[in-house]
Amino acid sequence: MHELSIAQAIMDVAARHAAGRTDARVEVRIGHLRQVVPDALDFAFTLVTAGTALDGAELVLEEVPARGRCRVCGADSVLHGFPLTCARCGALDVELRAGEELTVEAIELYDEEVTHGSHV
């Protein structure tokens, strides 16, 4: 299951940027062509973050559809399956424009207030 290694990479990025603070939410954009199963990635993320500063952090996934530009007719279209063909003319000569992303887009951190004592 390659979702486990992807979850580990996401955790590494989030932990590095959190710099010891607790993560509440991690937003990730994943291209359709990455062939990631969202439920499997969510489960793997829960496994790899257990006992870390990301334990309990919400993983928010946004799937990016595969899009391409046909080099034959110039049409821009969503590419639904293999082989990747132009939706307008059916040509196989398509320049891929989106769908291979795997990006940590945002990390939401808890703003923890440290209290050194109370005054009455």
C-alpha positions in Angstrom: 0.0 0.0 0.0 1.8 3.1 -1.2 -0.6 5.3 0.8 1.5 4.5 3.9 4.6 6.0 2.4 2.6 9.0 1.2 1.1 9.5 4.7 4.6 9.3 6.2 5.9 12.0 3.7 2.9 14.2 4.5 3.5 13.8 8.2 7.2 14.7 7.8 6.4 17.9 5.9 3.8 18.9 8.4 6.0 18.2 11.4 8.9 20.1 10.0 6.8 23.2 9.4 5.0 22.9 12.8 8.3 23.2 14.6 7.1 21.6 17.7 3.6 23.1 17.7 0.5 20.8 17.5 -1.1 20.4 14.1 -4.8 20.6 14.0 -5.4 20.2 10.2 -3.3 19.3 7.2 -4.7 20.1 3.7 -3.4 18.1 0.8 -4.0 18.3 -3.0 -3.7 14.9 -4.8 -3.9 14.5 -8.5 -6.2 11.9 -9.9 -3.3 10.2 -11.7 -1.6 9.5 -8.4 -4.2 6.7 -7.9 -4.4 7.3 -4.2 -7.4 5.8 -2.3 -8.6 8.6 0.0 -9.8 6.2 2.8 -6.6 4.2 2.7 -4.5 7.4 2.9 -6.7 8.7 5.8 -6.2 5.4 7.6 -2.4 5.4 7.0 -2.2 9.0 8.2 -3.9 8.1 11.4 -1.4 5.2 11.9 1.8 7.2 11.2 0.7 10.2 13.3 -0.3 8.2 16.4 1.8 9.4 19.4 3.2 12.4 17.5 2.5 16.1 17.5 0.1 15.4 14.6 -1.9 12.8 16.6 -5.6 13.6 16.0 -4.9 16.2 13.2 -7.5 16.3 10.5 -6.3 15.3 7.1 -8.3 17.1 4.4 -7.9 15.8 0.9 -8.7 17.6 -2.3 -8.6 15.5 -5.5 -7.4 17.3 -8.6 -8.8 15.9 -11.8 -6.5 15.1 -14.7 -6.6 17.8 -17.2 -4.9 18.2 -20.5 -4.6 20.2 -23.7 -4.9 18.4 -27.0 -1.9 19.1 -29.4 -4.1 18.2 -32.4 -7.3 20.3 -31.9 -6.2 22.6 -29.0 -9.1 21.6 -26.7 -8.6 21.7 -22.9 -10.5 18.9 -21.2 -10.7 16.6 -18.2 -9.0 13.3 -18.9 -11.1 10.6 -17.4 -9.2 7.4 -17.9 -6.5 5.5 -19.7 -5.4 6.0 -22.4 -5.5 9.7 -21.9 -7.4 11.0 -24.9 -8.8 14.3 -26.0 -12.5 14.6 -25.0 -13.2 16.6 -28.2 -11.4 14.7 -31.0 -10.1 11.5 -29.4 -6.5 12.2 -30.2 -3.8 10.6 -28.0 -1.4 13.5 -28.3 -2.4 15.3 -25.1 -0.2 17.5 -23.0 -0.9 16.8 -19.3 -1.7 20.0 -17.4 -3.0 18.7 -14.0 -3.5 15.5 -12.2 -0.1 14.5 -11.0 0.0 16.8 -8.0 0.8 15.7 -4.5 1.1 18.9 -2.4 0.7 19.8 1.2 -1.3 23.1 0.7 -1.9 24.2 4.2 -1.2 23.3 7.8 -3.4 24.7 10.6 -1.7 24.8 14.0 -3.1 25.2 17.4 -2.0 28.5 19.0 -1.1 27.2 22.4 -0.9 29.8 25.1 1.8 29.0 27.8 0.8 30.1 31.3 3.6 30.6 33.9 1.3 31.2 36.9 -1.8 32.9 37.9 -2.3 36.1 39.8 -5.2 36.6 42.1 
